[in-house]
Amino acid sequence: MLLHKHPLWNRLRLSRELCLCWNWQRPDGQIKGTACRELLRKLEFRTLIKLPPRQCPGPGRLPTIESMKIERIF
């Protein structure tokens, strides 16, 4: 429902809002944002939801580089 109501939200914002709705937090009071994003990724992998695209590559992931045609002048 949140994805449909807020299509411009990124994954971080979505996970924060879900944690607040579910009152999902650690004993120190911080939200469980990383755990929530992992849950969302697993749901997307199983095609149960469709997440917004990643804004930047994650740790250990290289950015996608598009090929382009270069003309040589010699």
C-alpha positions in Angstrom: 0.0 0.0 0.0 2.8 2.4 0.8 4.4 1.8 -2.5 1.2 2.7 -4.3 0.6 5.8 -2.2 4.2 7.1 -2.4 5.7 6.0 -5.7 8.6 8.5 -5.4 9.9 7.1 -2.1 13.2 5.4 -2.3 14.1 2.1 -0.5 15.5 3.9 2.5 12.4 6.0 3.1 10.1 3.0 2.5 12.0 0.9 5.1 12.0 3.8 7.7 8.2 4.3 7.3 7.6 0.5 7.6 9.7 0.3 10.8 7.7 3.2 12.3 4.3 1.6 11.3 5.4 -1.8 12.7 7.1 -0.3 15.7 10.1 -2.4 14.6 13.1 -1.2 16.7 16.1 -2.4 18.5 16.3 -2.3 22.3 18.2 1.0 22.1 15.2 2.6 20.3 16.8 2.8 16.8 14.7 1.5 14.0 15.7 -1.8 12.3 16.2 -0.2 8.9 18.8 -2.7 7.6 16.7 -5.7 8.6 13.6 -4.2 7.0 15.5 -3.5 3.7 16.7 -7.1 3.7 13.2 -8.3 4.2 12.0 -6.1 1.3 14.8 -7.4 -1.0 13.8 -11.0 -0.2 10.1 -10.2 -1.0 11.1 -8.6 -4.2 13.3 -11.6 -5.1 10.3 -13.8 -4.7 8.3 -11.4 -6.9 5.9 -10.6 -4.1 6.6 -6.9 -4.3 8.3 -4.5 -6.8 10.7 -2.1 -5.1 11.9 1.3 -6.5 15.2 1.0 -8.4 18.5 1.3 -6.4 19.8 4.8 -6.2 23.4 3.6 -6.0 25.2 0.3 -6.1 25.6 -1.5 -2.8 28.8 -2.4 -1.2 30.9 -4.6 -3.4 28.8 -4.0 -6.4 30.2 -2.1 -9.4 28.0 0.4 -11.2 26.6 -0.6 -14.5 28.4 1.0 -17.4 26.7 1.4 -20.7 28.7 0.7 -23.8 28.9 3.4 -26.5 30.1 3.4 -30.0 33.4 5.4 -30.6 34.4 6.4 -34.1 38.1 6.4 -34.7 39.6 9.1 -36.9 43.0 8.1 -38.2 
